[in-house]
Amino acid sequence: HFPVLLTAGPLFPLRAAHCFSQSDGFGATLLRLSPSCSSRPKTQKRHAAHFTYQPDPVPAEYGPTVKMNLFQSVTSALDNRLATDPTAVIFGEDVAFGGVFRCTVGLRDKYGKDRVFNTPLCEQGIVGFGIGVAAAGATAIAEIQFADYIFPAFDQIVNEAAKYRYRSGNLFDCGNLTIRAPWGCVGHGSLYHSQSPEAFFAHCPGLKIVVPRGPIQAKGLLLSCFADKNPCIFFEPKILYRAAVEQVPTEPYHIPLSQAEVVQEGSDMTFVAWGTQVHVMREVATMAQEKLGVSCEVIDLRTILPWDVETICKSVVKTGRLLISHEAPVTGGFAAEISSTVQEQCFLNLEAPITRVCGYDTPFPHIFEPFYIPDKWKCFEAVKRMISY
């Protein structure tokens, strides 16, 4: 039986037991707000970030810089390309007014509706149109509103874009196609706005897949995707759009694709991650040093396909231990490919089994997201197991 809630004013949501006083009358349970409690319902605060963002040093080699967050650095890269390449066009759902994450703000007004324009809500059509634009020699920049919605375009990406050059014997190609998509967990995205689908496309030769860790990296890698003569998929960690702020060069610059970066050197263990998870692993490295005296080398893979085998294996030969972490489910995730390759090439150098700390083999949950993500505590427990192996 449910007790009757009697109050002198409006009904208030039940928040905490100590906010109410209880008395009996006419056989009913009377619940009243205690004087110490506010009558205004309190909104619970949800803390989305499971990491502390660590900005990259200010680059000196690319000229003057301006403070930008990640979505502004993407806008800057798009602006640079549109300004220098008269064939470049940007298209997707809602990009004309700036997009849901504001990455294309102001570009239609600056370059015109023929170069920055909306498309129907049809991902297969967006990518198919992009393939045609690129095959005709123009630079096609397609936006998929969320990486979770890239699957209707899977056939166009895998069976058309990736194979276009191969099937024509290099007579034709669509190498001027870049597909951008917000990627990864955001704190409240749940099933359809939190996925990390990079492993689906890593199985397909002919594509390049890139994930940046911050604004400086995002602009340099995105400009390299535009310049590359292969179709590229550029996944942008959506939780970093506003959380990541760095001093980003205003002029165009390029960061090479397929080159991993050692963001922190160490001697006892190698960490490999990409995107948001790089910042989680940097925190784990600090914890391991302070609490265990373990020196960890942190590597940002940056390009998922083709990936930098040499840099990873060179590090593992030095440290003897490898921990790989990503948000995507563990089974069939790209960590498995890295693990297999390193085991084949560095078997005699390993001091402990290669460990993966990844998402679970379930759909991405909503209220249980904090339990799903491979946070620093899960990774730290893995470090302790590997050191004591």
N, C-alpha and C positions, 0 to 999 in steps of 0.2 A: 504494500500500500504506500502511496506517496503522501507525505504530509501536506496539509493545506498551508500555503504561504499567505499570511495576512500582513499587510503593511498599511500605514496611514496615507502613503502617497503612491506613486507609480511602482510597479513591480521592478525589482532590481535583480540582475543576474547573480546567482550564487557564486562567489569568488573564493572565499576562504572561510573555514569554520569559525575562526576567532573574530570575524567581523559581525557575528550575529549573537544576540542573546535569546534564550529560549524560555518559554513559559507555557503553562497548560491552561486552557479555558474552553469550555463547551466540547471537550473531547478532541479538540484540534491542537496541533502543534503550532505555536506562534513563534515566528522568527522575525526579529527586529534588528535593524542595523545598530551596532554599538556606536556610541558617540565618537570614538576614535577613528571610525572609518568614514571615508568620503562616500557620499551618495552617488557620485559619478562613476560609472563603470571604468575600471582601469584596463588599458590596452596592454596586452603582453608584448614585450619587445622580443623580436626574433633576430638573432645575430647570424647573418648569412655566412660571413667569412669564417672559414675554418683555418685560416693562415694569416700571417703577417706579411704584407707585401714589402719586398726589399728592392728598391729601385736600383737600376744599373748606374754606374758612374757616368758623369756627363761626358759624352764623346767630344774630343777636341779635333778630330781629323775631318769632320764634315762641315765645318763652318758654324755660323751663329745658331743658337738654339732658343727655343721657346718652351715654356712649361705647357705640357699637354697630357691629357689622360689618353687611354688607349683608343677610344673612339675618335678623338680629335687627331691622333696620329694616323689613323686609317683615312680620315677625311683629307689630311695633308698629302698622303701618298696618292690618293685618287685625284686630288687637285693638281699635283705635280704631273701626273700622267696625262690628264686631260689638256693641260697647258702645253705640253711638249709633243703630243701625238694627236694630230687632227682627226685620226680615224677612230680614236678611243670612244667607246660608248658604255654607259652604265645603265643597267635595266634590272627590274625586279619588282616585287610587290611593295608599293608605297615608297619607293626610293625618291620619287620626284619631290616629295615634301620633306625628305630627310631620313625616312626609314624609322622603324620602331626604336632603334637604338641611336638614331641621330647621326649615323655615319656619313650620310650624303647631304647634310644640311648646307644649303646655299649653292650647291653645285648646279642645279637646274637654272637658277637665276643667273649664274655666272656664265654658263656654257650653252644654255638654250635647251628647249624641250626636245630637240632632235637628238641630243647627246646624253641626256639624263631623263629617263622616262619610265613610267609605270607599265607593268604587264598584267595580264589576267592572272588570277590565282590558279596557276597551273605550272608546277615545277618542271614537269616533263617538257612543257612548251618553252619555259624559260631557258633551259639548257639546250634544247633542240635548236631554238633560235640563235643562241650563243655559238653553237657549233657552225651554223651557216654563216654567221657574221665573221667568225674567225677564219673559216675556210675561204671566204672571199677576200681575205687579206687585212681586215680591220682588227682592232684590239677590242675584244669582247670581255666586259667585266660584269658577270652575272651575280646577283645577290639572291641567295635562298634565305628566307626570313629567319628560320631556325634550322640548325643542322638536323634536327629531328624530322624536318619536312623534306629532306633531300631524297628520301627513298622513292617517291614517285618518279624522280629523275634518274633512278639507278640504271635503268636500261640505256638511256641516252649517254650517261657518263661512261659506263663500262663497255657497252657494245658498240657505241659510235665514237665518242670522243677519244677514248683510250686506243682504239684500233684504227682510227682514220688514216694515220700515216702508214701503218704496217700493211693494211689491206690494199693500199694503192701503190705499194712499192716505192714510197717516198715521193710520189708525184704530187700528192696533195696532203695537207695536214690542217689541223685546227689548233696549232700550238699557241695561237694568240688568245686562247680562252682561259680566263681565270674565274673560278667559282668561289665566292666568299660566303661564309655562313657562321653565325654565332653558335658557339659550341660549349659543352660542358655544363656542370652544375652551377646554380646561381643562388641556392639557398631556399627557393620556394618554387622551383620549376616543375617538379613531379615528373610524371611519366613522359610527357610530350614536349618538355622544354629543358631537359637536362642531359640528354644523351651525348655520348662521345663515339661517333661512328667511324673513326679513322681506320679501324681494323678491317671493316668491310671493303674499303677501297685499296688497302695495302696489298690485297691479294690480286690486284689487277695491274699487270705491266702496261706502261704507256702513260700513267698518271704520275704527278708529283703531289705529295701531301705535306702541308706545312702548318705548324702550330707555334705561334709566338708566345713568349712569356711576359711581355711588357711593351710599352709604347715605342721605345727605341727599336727593339727587335721587330715589332709589327710593321713599322714603316719600311725599314730596310729590306725585310723579307718579302713584303707585299710588292714592292717595286721590282724585286728580283723575279717574282712570279710573273709580273707583266712582261718583263724582258725575256723570260725563258721561252724557248721554242717547243714547249710541251704543254699540254693542258694541265693546269694546276688547281688543286682544291686548297683553299686557305681558310682554316678553321680559327675563329677568333674567340678566345675565352670570355664569355659574356659577363662573368662575375668581375672581370678586370676592366671592363669598359670605363667605369668611373673610379674604381678602387685603385687602379694603377696610374701613377702620375710620375713623369720624368721630364728632364730637359731634352727635347727632341729637336734635331736639326731641321731647319725650315727648307733647306735645299734638298734636291733628290740625292739619295745615296743607296748603295746596294750592299746587302749582306748575303754572302754566297749560300745557295741552297745545298743540301746534302752534306753540310759540315756541322757536326755537333760542336758544342762549346763547353769547355771545362770552366764552370763559373766559380768553383772553389776547389782548390787542390787539397789532396789528403793522401795518406799512406796505408791505411788499414782496411778501407772498405770503399767500394764504388757505388754511388747512387745514380740511377738513370731515370729521368722523367721528362715531361714536356708540358708546356702550357702552365696552368695554375699549379700543378703538382710540383713544379720546380721549386716554388716558394715554400711548399710544405716540406720538401726534402732539405732545403736549406735550414729550416728550423730544426729538423731532426738531426742534422749534422752538428748544429750548435749544442743541442741536448746531449748527443753522444760524446762530444768533446768534454763538456762540463761535468756530466754525471758518470761517464765510463772511461774517460781518457782515451776515447777512440777517435782517430783522425779519419774523416770521411771526405772523399772526393765526389763532388756533385757535378753531373753532366746534364746539360740541356740538349736533348736530341734534336730539337727544332724541326728537322725534316724527317717525316715518318717513312717516306718512300721517294727515292732510294735513300736508305739510311746509312749513316757513317759507321761502318763496322770497325774500321781501323782505330778510330779514337776510343771506342768502347773497349775493344780488346787490349789495346795498349794500356789502358787504365787498370783493367782486371789483372793483367800480367803483373802489374806493380803492387796491387792491393791484395789479390787473392780471394776477394769476396765481392759479390754483386747483388745489389737489391734494386729491383725495378718496380716502379709504382705508377699506376694510371687509374683514372676514374672509371673507365669502361669495365664491364664484367670480365672476370679473370679468364674464363674459358674462351679460347680463341682470340683473346686480346693480343695486342702487338707485343706485349711483354713476353709472350710465349715464343715468338719468333726471335727476339733478342736472346732469350735464355738458351734456345736451341743452338743458335749460331755460336754464342760464347762458349757453350759446353763443348762444341765440336772443335773449336780453335784454341781454347785455353784450358782444357781438361786438367793437364798436369800442373797448372798454376793455381787451381782452386783449393782453398783451405776449408771451404764449407759449401753446402749445396746452394745453388743460385735460388734466391727467394723472390717471389712476386707478392706485392701487397696491392690489391686492386679492388674494384667493385665486386659485389656479389653477383651470382647468376640469377638475378631476379629483375623484374622491371624496376626502374628507378622510383623509389617511394617518395611520398610527400612529407608527412610528419616524422617518418623514420629516416629522413635523409642524414641526420647526424650519425646514425648508426651504420649507414651504408657507405659513406665516403671513406677512402683510405687516409684517415687523418694522421697527424703526427704521432699520436699515441700508439696506433696500430703499427706504424713504421718503426717506432722506437722499440716496441716489443720484439719485432723481427730482428732488429740490430742486436739486441741482447741474446737472442737465440743463436744467431750466427756467430757471435764472438765466443760463446761458450760451447760451440759445437765440438 
